[in-house]
Amino acid sequence: MGRSCGNGPTNSGTRVAGIVLMVIGMLMFLIFVPRWVWTSALGICLISVGFLLWRFGE
């Protein structure tokens, strides 16, 4: 079965970390896309990891 909505404690630390990683990734992606391919790829990776932490972090 899946997680139930709103029942049980949630770890807000992983959600905050996920949001922070997504924001940093978006900033890196927006600032460095014209200049460096590797930094934009790193930004995309940070966004992905941040989303996974935010969505599935318990």
C-alpha positions in Angstrom: 0.0 0.0 0.0 1.0 3.6 -0.3 1.6 6.4 2.2 -1.5 7.8 3.8 -2.2 11.5 3.4 -1.7 13.5 6.5 -1.3 10.6 9.0 1.9 10.2 11.0 4.9 12.4 11.5 6.8 13.7 8.6 10.5 14.8 8.5 10.4 18.4 7.5 14.2 18.5 7.4 14.3 16.4 4.2 11.6 18.5 2.7 13.4 21.7 3.4 16.6 20.2 2.1 14.8 19.2 -1.1 13.4 22.6 -1.6 16.8 24.2 -1.0 18.4 21.9 -3.5 15.7 22.6 -6.1 16.2 26.4 -5.7 20.0 26.1 -5.9 19.7 23.9 -9.0 17.3 26.3 -10.7 19.6 29.3 -10.0 22.6 27.4 -11.4 20.6 26.3 -14.4 19.4 29.8 -15.2 22.7 31.5 -14.6 25.1 29.1 -16.2 23.2 27.7 -19.2 24.7 30.1 -21.7 28.3 29.6 -20.4 29.0 26.1 -19.1 27.4 22.8 -20.0 28.7 21.0 -16.9 27.2 23.5 -14.4 23.8 23.4 -16.1 24.0 19.6 -15.9 24.9 19.9 -12.2 21.9 22.2 -11.8 19.6 19.7 -13.4 21.0 16.9 -11.1 20.4 19.1 -8.0 16.9 19.8 -9.1 16.2 16.1 -9.5 17.8 15.1 -6.2 15.9 17.9 -4.5 12.6 16.8 -6.0 13.2 13.3 -4.9 14.0 14.4 -1.3 11.0 16.6 -1.3 8.6 14.1 -2.7 9.8 10.9 -1.0 11.6 12.1 2.1 10.2 10.8 5.3 
